[in-house]
Amino acid sequence: MQGKTVLFVGAGPHQRRAIQRAQELGLRVVAVDGEPGAPGLAAADAGEVVDFRDVEGVIDVAAKHAVDGALTVSADRAVPIVAAVAEALGLPGIGTETAHLMTHKIAMRRRLAEAGVPQPRFAAARDIPSAYAAAETVGFPSVLKPADSGGQRGVFRLESVDDLEANLHVALAESASGEVVLEAFHDGLELNGLVIARDGEAEVLTLSDRLRPPGVGFGVGWIHVYPTTIFGDALAEAERVAAHATRALGLRDGIAFPQLLVTDAGVLVIEVAARIPGGQMADLARHAVGVDLVETALRFALGEPVPDELARPQVQQPLAIRFLTASPGPLPTGRVLSIGTLDDVLAAAGVVQADTYLQVGETIRPVRLDGDRRGYVIAVADTNVEALQRAEAAARLLKVEVEPA
């Protein structure tokens, strides 16, 4: 890979670390982002302020710098842009059709249904009349989502038609295509999966528990636990469904991020992304199974072979990730007056990584969106239970003083 040039579409904090890793591997990095202050722009060898919704603008940047490959990290909305750049310039990529299927929830659900992949009952809507019809099909409780958004923006649990009427306009506003999907709500254990597809064969790299808070933030993953607590037939079924869903959506070469729900009715697919996920999942892969997802993604983007050591677990290390959130998490609510150092957190038993995004003057609110996660602690141990205990204990060592709201 050394000496080649790669384009990063999106240059936020998650992308910055991936950009730095690409440079460590000997690559020249070009980054595009619509925000002039995006940290990855300064870290890249060449940074261009271009809104990645401007497909032709991004293609022009890629052509000007003669890039050898393109990718994104964490940014779901950038996945179709990366695919379009690759197709326009004849670079390796997942294809625009697969990119659409793996970023548009309605198209995704329809393709999964055609392939017989188990999933919640669903229906699409664009306005109040079609939303009423969708509610008749799906019933209550249900989950309302924009068709093409992320970060838990515009996601609501609905208990009645009144909830639908109250929240539909917000969900529609978060969708670039002006569409929403209603899905039947199921209780169960949610799982994050990492799947590596090579030459059309999909293999599960990790399955971890994705724990969520109660209340309005029910969709936010605030704790990850590896390995998953399911076992036996349930584990085998989850692995089968994750691989089946990845193949059904057409991903032949790349990283997939399936999210599953283990219910009394079986394992259901919530959605599948075609990218390195956010939420420290790349760190989970590195610490838990010894796999560098960034190098893996770069190799796919450049059309280079992905060896077994980047596609299969090399070690097995139980761990837990505890995100720093407010109620009912470890952070207080209110306007931040001061933030202590991470020294005590990093020195705590089993902690291998921690960070905080808090800034003095911001207001910490009860968790509602992914953006309400204001840092994280990763801890390892001999068991996943002990790792979670260590991560929880360490997270509470960060001293944050607030002015109560």
C-alpha positions as CSV (number, residue, x, y, z in Angstrom):
1,M,0.0,0.0,0.0
2,Q,2.9,2.4,0.6
3,G,3.1,5.4,-1.7
4,K,-0.5,5.2,-2.8
5,T,-3.1,8.0,-2.3
6,V,-6.4,7.4,-0.6
7,L,-9.4,9.7,-0.3
8,F,-11.3,9.9,3.0
9,V,-14.9,11.2,2.6
10,G,-15.7,12.9,5.9
11,A,-13.0,14.2,8.2
12,G,-14.5,14.2,11.7
13,P,-12.9,12.9,14.9
14,H,-13.4,9.2,14.0
15,Q,-11.9,9.8,10.6
16,R,-9.0,11.7,12.0
17,R,-7.7,8.7,13.8
18,A,-8.2,6.5,10.7
19,I,-6.4,9.1,8.6
20,Q,-3.4,9.0,11.0
21,R,-3.4,5.2,10.8
22,A,-3.4,5.4,7.0
23,Q,-0.4,7.7,7.1
24,E,1.4,5.3,9.5
25,L,0.9,2.6,6.8
26,G,2.7,4.8,4.3
27,L,-0.3,6.2,2.4
28,R,-0.8,9.8,1.3
29,V,-4.3,10.9,2.5
30,V,-6.7,13.4,0.8
31,A,-9.7,14.3,2.9
32,V,-12.9,16.2,2.1
33,D,-15.4,17.6,4.6
34,G,-17.9,20.4,4.5
35,E,-16.8,21.8,7.8
36,P,-13.6,23.9,7.6
37,G,-12.7,23.0,11.2
38,A,-13.1,19.2,10.7
39,P,-10.0,17.8,12.5
40,G,-9.3,15.3,9.8
41,L,-8.7,18.1,7.2
42,A,-5.7,19.4,9.2
43,A,-4.4,15.8,9.8
44,A,-4.6,14.8,6.1
45,D,-1.8,15.5,3.6
46,A,-4.3,17.4,1.6
47,G,-7.6,18.7,3.0
48,E,-10.4,20.1,0.8
49,V,-13.5,21.9,2.2
50,V,-16.2,20.2,0.1
51,D,-19.6,19.1,1.4
52,F,-19.7,15.4,0.6
53,R,-23.3,15.7,-0.5
54,D,-21.8,17.4,-3.6
55,V,-21.0,14.2,-5.4
56,E,-19.5,15.9,-8.4
57,G,-17.4,18.1,-6.2
58,V,-16.0,15.1,-4.4
59,I,-15.3,13.3,-7.7
60,D,-13.4,16.4,-8.9
61,V,-11.3,16.3,-5.8
62,A,-10.5,12.6,-6.2
63,A,-9.6,13.1,-9.8
64,K,-7.4,16.2,-9.2
65,H,-5.4,14.2,-6.6
66,A,-5.3,11.0,-8.7
67,V,-6.4,8.9,-5.7
68,D,-6.0,5.1,-5.8
69,G,-9.0,4.4,-3.6
70,A,-11.7,6.0,-1.5
71,L,-13.4,5.2,1.8
72,T,-15.3,6.6,4.8
73,V,-15.3,5.8,8.5
74,S,-18.4,6.0,10.6
75,A,-20.3,8.3,8.3
76,D,-23.2,6.3,6.8
77,R,-24.3,9.1,4.5
78,A,-20.9,9.2,2.9
79,V,-21.1,5.5,1.8
80,P,-23.0,6.2,-1.4
81,I,-20.6,9.1,-2.2
82,V,-17.6,6.8,-1.8
83,A,-19.3,4.3,-4.1
84,A,-20.0,7.0,-6.7
85,V,-16.4,8.2,-6.7
86,A,-15.1,4.7,-7.2
87,E,-17.5,4.0,-10.1
88,A,-16.7,7.3,-11.7
89,L,-13.0,6.9,-11.6
90,G,-12.8,3.1,-12.1
91,L,-11.6,2.4,-8.5
92,P,-12.3,-0.6,-6.3
93,G,-15.6,-0.2,-4.5
94,I,-18.8,-1.9,-3.3
95,G,-21.0,-0.4,-6.2
96,T,-23.7,2.2,-6.0
97,E,-26.5,-0.3,-5.8
98,T,-25.1,-2.1,-2.8
99,A,-24.3,1.3,-1.2
100,H,-27.9,2.3,-1.6
101,L,-29.2,-0.9,-0.2
102,M,-26.9,-0.6,2.8
103,T,-27.8,3.0,3.6
104,H,-31.5,3.3,2.8
105,K,-33.5,1.4,5.3
106,I,-36.6,0.9,3.1
107,A,-34.6,-0.5,0.2
108,M,-32.6,-2.6,2.7
109,R,-35.7,-4.1,4.3
110,R,-37.2,-4.9,0.9
111,R,-34.1,-6.7,-0.3
112,L,-33.7,-8.6,3.0
113,A,-37.4,-9.7,2.7
114,E,-36.8,-10.9,-0.8
115,A,-33.8,-13.0,0.4
116,G,-35.8,-14.5,3.4
117,V,-33.7,-12.8,6.0
118,P,-35.6,-12.6,9.3
119,Q,-36.5,-9.0,10.3
120,P,-39.2,-7.1,12.1
121,R,-42.5,-6.4,10.2
122,F,-42.1,-3.0,8.4
123,A,-43.9,-0.5,6.2
124,A,-42.8,2.8,4.5
125,A,-44.4,6.2,4.6
126,R,-43.9,9.7,3.2
127,D,-46.8,11.6,4.7
128,I,-49.6,11.4,7.3
129,P,-52.0,9.2,5.1
130,S,-49.3,6.7,4.3
131,A,-48.1,6.7,7.9
132,Y,-51.6,5.8,9.1
133,A,-51.6,2.9,6.6
134,A,-48.1,1.8,7.7
135,A,-49.3,1.8,11.3
136,E,-52.2,-0.4,10.4
137,T,-49.7,-2.8,8.8
138,V,-47.1,-2.8,11.6
139,G,-49.2,-2.1,14.7
140,F,-47.9,-0.8,18.1
141,P,-45.5,-0.7,19.8
142,S,-43.4,0.2,16.8
143,V,-40.2,2.2,16.0
144,L,-40.3,5.2,13.6
145,K,-37.1,5.9,11.7
146,P,-35.9,8.2,8.9
147,A,-35.2,6.0,5.8
148,D,-31.7,7.4,5.4
149,S,-30.2,9.0,8.5
150,G,-28.0,7.9,11.4
151,G,-26.9,8.7,15.0
152,Q,-30.4,7.9,16.3
153,R,-31.6,11.2,14.8
154,G,-35.4,11.2,14.3
155,V,-35.9,7.7,15.9
156,F,-38.9,7.3,18.1
157,R,-40.7,4.5,19.9
158,L,-44.4,4.7,19.2
159,E,-47.1,3.4,21.5
160,S,-50.1,4.9,19.7
161,V,-51.3,6.9,16.7
162,D,-50.9,10.0,18.9
163,D,-47.2,9.3,19.1
164,L,-47.0,8.8,15.4
165,E,-48.7,12.2,14.7
166,A,-46.4,13.9,17.2
167,N,-43.1,12.6,15.8
168,L,-43.7,12.0,12.1
169,H,-42.6,15.4,11.0
170,V,-39.3,15.2,12.9
171,A,-38.5,11.8,11.4
172,L,-39.3,13.0,7.9
173,A,-37.2,16.1,8.4
174,E,-34.2,13.9,9.1
175,S,-34.5,12.0,5.9
176,A,-32.8,13.3,2.7
177,S,-35.3,11.4,0.6
178,G,-38.3,12.4,2.7
179,E,-39.2,8.9,3.7
180,V,-39.7,7.0,7.0
181,V,-40.0,3.4,7.9
182,L,-42.1,1.9,10.7
183,E,-40.9,-1.3,12.3
184,A,-42.5,-3.6,14.8
185,F,-40.9,-3.2,18.2
186,H,-39.4,-6.3,19.7
187,D,-37.9,-6.8,23.2
188,G,-34.6,-8.6,23.1
189,L,-30.9,-8.5,23.4
190,E,-29.3,-6.3,20.7
191,L,-26.0,-7.4,19.1
192,N,-23.4,-5.5,17.2
193,G,-21.7,-7.6,14.5
194,L,-18.6,-7.1,12.5
195,V,-18.5,-9.1,9.3
196,I,-15.7,-9.3,6.7
197,A,-16.7,-10.2,3.1
198,R,-14.1,-11.5,0.7
199,D,-14.9,-12.6,-2.8
200,G,-18.6,-12.9,-1.8
201,E,-17.9,-15.1,1.3
202,A,-19.0,-13.4,4.5
203,E,-17.4,-14.3,7.8
204,V,-18.4,-13.0,11.3
205,L,-15.4,-11.4,13.0
206,T,-17.2,-10.4,16.3
207,L,-20.6,-10.4,17.9
208,S,-20.9,-8.2,21.0
209,D,-23.8,-7.2,23.2
210,R,-25.1,-3.6,22.6
211,L,-26.8,-2.5,25.8
212,R,-29.2,0.5,25.7
213,P,-30.6,2.9,28.3
214,P,-34.3,3.1,29.1
215,G,-36.4,6.0,28.1
216,V,-36.1,8.3,25.0
217,G,-32.5,7.2,24.4
218,F,-33.6,3.6,23.9
219,G,-31.8,3.4,20.5
220,V,-28.4,4.6,21.8
221,G,-25.7,1.9,22.4
222,W,-24.2,3.1,25.7
223,I,-22.4,-0.2,26.7
224,H,-20.7,-2.8,24.4
225,V,-19.7,-6.2,25.9
226,Y,-17.5,-8.7,24.1
227,P,-18.0,-11.6,23.7
228,T,-21.7,-11.7,23.5
229,T,-23.5,-13.4,26.3
230,I,-25.5,-15.6,24.0
231,F,-24.2,-19.1,23.3
232,G,-25.0,-22.4,21.7
233,D,-27.8,-22.5,19.1
234,A,-28.6,-18.9,19.6
235,L,-25.0,-17.8,18.9
236,A,-24.8,-20.0,15.8
237,E,-28.1,-18.6,14.5
238,A,-26.9,-15.0,15.1
239,E,-23.7,-15.7,13.1
240,R,-25.7,-17.3,10.3
241,V,-28.2,-14.4,10.1
242,A,-25.4,-11.8,10.1
243,A,-23.6,-13.5,7.2
244,H,-26.8,-14.1,5.3
245,A,-27.9,-10.5,5.5
246,T,-24.5,-9.3,4.4
247,R,-24.6,-11.5,1.3
248,A,-28.2,-10.6,0.6
249,L,-27.4,-6.9,0.3
250,G,-24.7,-7.6,-2.2
251,L,-21.5,-6.9,-0.3
252,R,-18.8,-9.0,-1.9
253,D,-15.7,-7.3,-0.6
254,G,-15.8,-5.0,2.4
255,I,-16.6,-4.5,6.1
256,A,-20.3,-5.0,7.2
257,F,-21.8,-3.8,10.4
258,P,-25.0,-5.8,11.1
259,Q,-27.1,-5.0,14.1
260,L,-29.2,-7.9,15.3
261,L,-31.9,-8.5,17.9
262,V,-32.2,-11.8,19.7
263,T,-35.9,-12.3,20.6
264,D,-38.2,-15.1,21.6
265,A,-39.1,-15.3,18.0
266,G,-35.5,-15.8,16.9
267,V,-32.7,-13.6,15.6
268,L,-33.9,-10.5,13.6
269,V,-31.9,-8.0,11.5
270,I,-32.3,-4.4,12.6
271,E,-30.0,-3.0,9.9
272,V,-26.7,-3.6,8.2
273,A,-24.1,-0.9,7.3
274,A,-21.2,-1.1,4.9
275,R,-18.4,0.7,6.7
276,I,-16.3,0.7,9.8
277,P,-18.9,1.6,12.4
278,G,-18.6,4.4,15.0
279,G,-19.0,3.8,18.7
280,Q,-15.4,2.6,19.1
281,M,-16.1,-0.6,17.3
282,A,-12.8,-0.4,15.5
283,D,-11.2,-0.2,19.0
284,L,-13.3,-3.3,20.0
285,A,-11.9,-5.3,17.1
286,R,-8.3,-4.2,17.9
287,H,-8.4,-5.0,21.6
288,A,-10.8,-8.0,21.6
289,V,-9.6,-10.0,18.5
290,G,-6.4,-8.3,17.4
291,V,-7.7,-7.1,14.0
292,D,-6.9,-3.7,12.5
293,L,-10.2,-2.7,10.8
294,V,-8.7,0.5,9.4
295,E,-6.0,-1.4,7.6
296,T,-8.6,-3.9,6.4
297,A,-10.8,-1.1,5.0
298,L,-7.8,0.6,3.3
299,R,-6.9,-2.7,1.6
300,F,-10.5,-3.1,0.3
301,A,-10.5,0.5,-0.9
302,L,-7.2,0.0,-2.8
303,G,-8.2,-3.4,-4.2
304,E,-5.4,-5.2,-2.3
305,P,-5.7,-8.7,-0.8
306,V,-7.1,-8.9,2.7
307,P,-5.2,-11.7,4.5
308,D,-6.6,-14.0,7.2
309,E,-4.9,-12.0,10.0
310,L,-7.1,-9.0,9.0
311,A,-10.3,-11.0,8.5
312,R,-10.3,-13.5,11.3
313,P,-9.8,-13.3,15.1
314,Q,-6.2,-13.5,16.2
315,V,-6.8,-13.4,19.9
316,Q,-9.8,-13.6,22.2
317,Q,-9.9,-10.9,24.9
318,P,-13.1,-10.2,26.8
319,L,-13.8,-6.5,27.1
320,A,-16.4,-3.9,27.8
321,I,-16.9,-0.3,26.5
322,R,-18.7,2.1,28.8
323,F,-19.7,5.4,27.1
324,L,-19.8,8.5,29.2
325,T,-23.4,9.7,29.2
326,A,-25.6,11.5,31.6
327,S,-28.7,10.1,33.3
328,P,-28.8,7.2,33.9
329,G,-25.1,7.1,33.1
330,P,-22.0,8.3,35.1
331,L,-22.1,12.0,34.0
332,P,-24.1,14.7,35.8
333,T,-26.5,16.9,33.9
334,G,-26.0,20.6,33.6
335,R,-23.6,23.1,32.1
336,V,-20.0,22.0,32.4
337,L,-17.8,24.2,34.7
338,S,-14.7,22.0,34.9
339,I,-13.4,18.6,33.6
340,G,-10.9,16.5,35.5
341,T,-8.1,14.6,33.9
342,L,-8.3,11.1,32.7
343,D,-5.3,10.0,34.8
344,D,-7.3,8.1,37.4
345,V,-9.5,6.5,34.7
346,L,-6.5,5.3,32.7
347,A,-4.8,4.0,35.8
348,A,-7.8,1.9,36.9
349,A,-7.7,-1.9,36.8
350,G,-8.0,-3.3,33.3
351,V,-8.5,0.0,31.4
352,V,-6.7,0.0,28.0
353,Q,-8.2,3.1,26.5
354,A,-10.3,6.1,27.4
355,D,-11.2,9.5,26.1
356,T,-13.6,12.4,26.6
357,Y,-15.1,14.9,24.2
358,L,-16.5,17.2,26.9
359,Q,-15.9,20.9,26.7
360,V,-16.3,23.6,29.4
361,G,-19.5,25.5,28.7
362,E,-21.4,22.7,27.0
363,T,-24.6,21.4,28.5
364,I,-24.8,17.7,29.4
365,R,-28.3,16.4,28.9
366,P,-29.9,13.0,29.5
367,V,-28.9,10.6,26.7
368,R,-31.1,10.9,23.6
369,L,-28.8,10.7,20.6
370,D,-25.5,9.0,19.8
371,G,-23.9,12.5,20.0
372,D,-24.8,12.5,23.8
373,R,-22.0,10.0,24.3
374,R,-19.3,12.3,25.5
375,G,-16.5,9.9,25.8
376,Y,-15.8,6.3,26.7
377,V,-13.8,3.8,28.8
378,I,-12.6,0.4,27.4
379,A,-11.6,-2.2,30.0
380,V,-10.4,-5.8,29.6
381,A,-10.5,-8.8,32.0
382,D,-10.7,-12.5,32.1
383,T,-14.4,-12.5,31.6
384,N,-16.8,-10.0,30.0
385,V,-18.7,-9.6,33.3
386,E,-15.6,-8.5,35.1
387,A,-14.6,-6.3,32.2
388,L,-17.9,-4.5,32.4
389,Q,-17.5,-4.0,36.2
390,R,-14.1,-2.5,35.6
391,A,-15.3,-0.2,32.8
392,E,-18.3,1.0,35.0
393,A,-16.0,1.7,38.0
394,A,-13.4,3.5,35.9
395,A,-16.0,5.7,34.2
396,R,-17.1,7.0,37.5
397,L,-13.6,8.2,38.4
398,L,-13.8,11.1,35.9
399,K,-14.6,14.3,37.9
400,V,-16.9,16.7,36.1
401,E,-18.3,19.7,37.8
402,V,-21.6,21.2,36.4
403,E,-23.9,24.0,37.1
404,P,-27.3,22.2,37.4
405,A,-29.7,22.9,34.6
